């Protein structure tokens, strides 16, 4: 009985744990996994493509000039053993190619998680904006009601009433726009995950340092391996115009009655090859130019990525300052609400004034939440551009 309960507990625990690990739809994860297998297989193929295959051949010949048929079966090999460093460069190229492909896949994977988490944050932000809109709409309805009464008594002209009506209509349109944006965001997120959106815990992101961002940045890592790849390609190209040594051999069995030969045989030899190509110089220049371009692109990538980091940090600081201003407004509205509440109780103010102030305070409280969400969005963008993003889905 205990054993049965343990097994049930184990599988329940495993399923709960597994569900936490499958934020991104399994099909999308499977695509990444299959792409990983493909690049690993391709790298393995590249690493050993300098090894020549063994060729098995068999022939059977009979002609009207010979009474007997000739048969010949053999295994042949023609293998380079020296390419002026080209063999080592090819192996190095395969290793760097694998690293480059895996980093590109990792970037694609972490980009999906960035899209998911920033999308969830934006979804949360839109819901807060809808709540803000609810209180804004209440305030415009109060304003229209009061301006209508004032217009009827002659205390307000049509211009004031018209302004109040237009503000109410604008708030209604904004509500419809926010609702549609919320629906579209939900649809977009469902393309990424099978999980219920409210069941996904959004981690709290922290700012990474400039050095960490530079060191772990996927775009810079990919650019760096691109430079290495072009360096290896240049060396491979250069070695193809230098001396090559290869061995060749064959082992077989021949039956040739015409020359009274019926036995095993073998051949072995070596070849020194020195290519002389008219286009050698320009081909090497072309290969070197590609290497230099990728070297320069790294510098451009560093400038671009660090500019992105500075822009993100600047936005975060701006949102923090925005919070400070909003917090000051909330404190002011808290005092005004207290004053107005006392005035309402003494008959000096109407309940409409109190409700308007309370709604405005709630709008600003939601604005604090929205600023926090905006900060988290910017932090997520920075983190998921780097390897640090892996900490949030492993």
N, C-alpha and C positions, 0 to 999 in steps of 0.2 A: 504493500500500500504506500509506504513512504517513498519507495523507488518510483512508483507511478506519479505521485504528486510532484516529485523532484523533476521528472521529465517534462511534465506539463508546465511547471514553473520555468524551466530552462527555455522551452520553446516560446512561451509568452514573453519572457525577458528578451530573448533573441529577436523576436519580431518587433518589439518596441524599440530595441536598439537599432535594428535594421531600418525601421521607418524614419528614424532620426538621420540616417545616413543617405536617404534617398530624396533629398529636397528637389533635385533636378530630375525630371522624368527619365525613367530607366532607358527608354529608347535613345534619348540624347546622350546618356552616359555610355550606352553600348556603341554608339557611333564613334565616340572618342576612343573607346577601348579598342575597337577594330582598326581605327586609324593608327593607333599606337602599335598594334601588331604588324600592320603594313610597313610602317617606317622602320621597325626593328628588323623585319625580314629583308627589307630593301638594303639596310645598312650591312647586314650579314652578307648579302649577295655582292655588294660593292667591295667589301673587305677582301673577298676571295676571288673576285672575277679575273685577277691576273693569273690564276692557276688554269692552265690549259686542260681541256677534257681529254680523256683517253678515247681514241677513235677505233672502233671495232669494224673491220671490213672483211668481206668475203666475196670471192669472185669464182665464177665457173665459166670457162671459155672453151668453145669447140668451133673449129672452122673446117672448110673443105680442103685446106692445105695440110691439116694434121689429122692423123688417124685417131689419136687419143685426145680426150678432153683434159684441160689443165684446171686445177682448183687451187685456190690460194686463200687462206684465212689468216688474218694477222691483227695485232693490237699496235696502234701507232701513237706516238707522243711527240709533240713539238712544244717545248716549254722554255719560256724566258727565265733565266736565273739571275740576270743582271740588267737593270735598265737605268743605270746612272742615278740611282736613288728613287726612281719612279715607283718601284714596288712599295717601298716604305711610305712614300707620299700618298699612294692610293689607299693604303691601310689607314693612315692618319686622316685622310679625307673622309673615309667611311665613318670613322669614329666621330669626327666633327659634324658630319652630315646628320648622324643620329642625334647628337646633342642638340643641334639646331632644330631638327624636326620635333624632338620631345619638348623643347622649350616653347616652340610655336603652338604645340598641342596644349601644353600647360596654360599658355596665355589664353587660348580659346576656351579652355575649361573654366579658368578663373573669371573670364569675361562673362560667362553664363551666370556664375554666382553673383558677380557684380550687378548684372542686369536683374537678377532675382531680388537681391536685398535692396537695391536702390528702388526697384519697382514696388516692393512691399512698403518701403518708407514713403514713397510718393502716394501710394494707396492710402496709407494712414494719414498723410498730410491732407489729401483730398477730403477725407471724412471729417477732419477737423475744420476744414474750410466750409464744408456743408453746415456744420454746427454754427460756425460764425455767421454764415448766411441766414440761418434760422433766426438768430437774435437781431441781425441787421434788418431783416424783413419785418420783425415785430416792431422795431423802432420806426420804420417808415410807415407802417400801418397806424401807429399812434400819432405820428406827425400828420398823416392825411386826415385822420379823424379830428384832430385839434384844429387844423387849418380849415376844414370844412365848416366846423362850428363857428370859427372866427369869421369866415367869409359870409356865413349866413347872418351874423350879427353886425357885419360891416367893419369888424376889427382887422380884417386882412383882405387884400385884393386878390384878383384872379391869378396874378403872377406868382404869388406865394403858394397858392393852392396847386397851381400847375407844376411848380417846382417839386412840391411834395409828391404829387402823382408820378412825375417822371422818375424820381428817386425810387419810389416803390416798384415801378415797372422795371427799372434797371436791376433792382435786387432780385426780382422774380426771374429775369433773364439769366442773371448770374447763377441762380440756383439751378436752373435747367442745364446750363453749361457745365456746372460742377458735377451734376448727376451723370451727365453723359460722359464726362471725363473719367468718372469713377467706374462706370460700366466698361469703358474701353480699356482702362488700366487692369481691371479684373480679367478681362478676356485675354489681354497680353500675358498676364502672369500665369494663366491656366495653360498657355502654350509651353511654359517652362516647368511647371510642377503639377503633379497629381494631388498634392496635399491640399487640405482645406486651408485657405489663406490665414484664417484666424488661429489655426493650430500651429503655425510656424513661429517659433521664437526668434525675434530679430536680435542678434547680438549687439552689444554696445561697443562701438568702434572707438579706438583711441588713435591719436595722432602719432604717426611714425616720424622719426627724425629725418632730416635731409640726407644724412649719410646712409641710413637704412634704405631710404627710398632709392637713392642712386645705386646702391650695391645690389639690391634685390629686384630692380626694375626689369620686367620681362622684355620690354621693347629694347632696352639697352643690351640685355643679354643676347637677344636674337641678332641685333646689329653687330655685336662683337663676334658671334659665331659666323655671321655672313662674311665678315672681314677675314676670319680664319679660313673659311671655305675658299674664298677667292685667292688667298695666299697658297693654299694647297693646289688649287687648280692651275695657278701660274707655274708652280714647281713641277707638276705633272706634265704640263705642256712643254716646259723647258726640257725636261728629261726625255721627252719623245723625240727630240732632235739631237740627242747625244747617243754614244755607242750603246748597243744592246748585244748581250751574249745569250744565246739559247742553245739548248741541247735537243737533239732529235733522235728518235730511235724507234725500232719496230721489232716485234717478236711474233713469229708466225709459223705456219705449217704449209708446205707446198707439195703438191703431187703433180709432177710434170713428166710423164712417160717419154716425151719427145727428147728430153736431154738426160733421161735416166736419173731423175732427182725425185726423191720421195723421203723428205725428212723435215725436222724443225730448222728454222733459221732465225738470225737476228741481225739487226744493223744498229749502229750507234755513231753519232757524230756531234759536232759542235759548230755553231755559226756565229760569226761576228758581223754585226750590221751597223753601218754608219750612214744614216739618212742624209741626203743633200737635197734640201727643198728650197726653192726660190723664195717661198713665202715665209720662211722661218722668222726673219726679223720682224715683219709686220704682224705675224701671228702672236709673237711674244709681246710686242708692243700693245696689242689689243688686250691680251690677258693681263698684263701689268696695269693697264689703264683701268680695267674693271676692279683690280685690287685697290688701286689708289682711290677710286670712287667710293668703294665701301669703307675705306679708312676715313675719308672725309665725311661720309654719311654718319659715322659714329659721333663725330663732333657735333654735327647738326642735331642728331638724336638727343645728345646730352643737353644741348641748349633748349630743345623743344620740351623734353621731359622735366627739366628743372623749372622752366617757365610754367608748366602745368602745375608743378608742386607749389610754386610761389603763388599762383593764381588761386589754388585751392585753399592755401593757408590764409590768404587775404580775404577770401569769401567767409571763411570760418570766423575770422576776427570781426568782420563786418556784422555777421549774424549775432555775435556776442554783444557787440555795441548796441545792436538793434534790441536785444533782450533788455539791456540796461535802461534804454529809453522807455520800453514798454512797461518795465517794472515800476519806473517812476510814475507812469500814467496810472497804473493799477493802484498805487499808494494814494495818488491824488483822488481817484474815483472812490476809493474806500472812505476817505474823509468826507467827500461830497455826499456819498450815500448816507453816512451817519448824520450829517447836517440836514439833509433832505428828509430823512426818516423822522427826525424830531419835528421838522416843519410840517410834515404831513399830519402827524399826530396832534399838532397844535392848530391845524386848519389853515396854515399859511401856504402850503403847497399841495398840489394834487398827487394822487397815486401814479399818474402817468409820468410825472417828472422822475419819481423814484424808480419806476420800472425801466425807463429809458437809461438811467444811470447804471442800474444793475445789469441790463443787457450789454451796455458798452463795456463794463468791467469784464463780463464773461467773454466778450469778443477779444479783449486784450489778453485775458488769461489763456485763451486758445492760441493767440498769437505767440505767446511764450512757447507753447508746445510746438508750434509750426517752426519757430526759429531753431529749437532743439533738433527737430527732424531735418531741417536744412543742413545743420552742422553735421549730422550723422551721414547724410547723403554725400557731402563733400569728403568726409573721412573715408567712406566706403570706396569712393572713386579712387582715392590715393592708395588705399590698402590693396585693392584688387587689381592694381596695375603691377603689383609686386608679388614675390613669392610669399609674403606675409599673409596674403589672402587665403593660402592653403590652410592656415590655422583655424579658419572659420567653417571648413567643411570636411575636414579629415576626421 
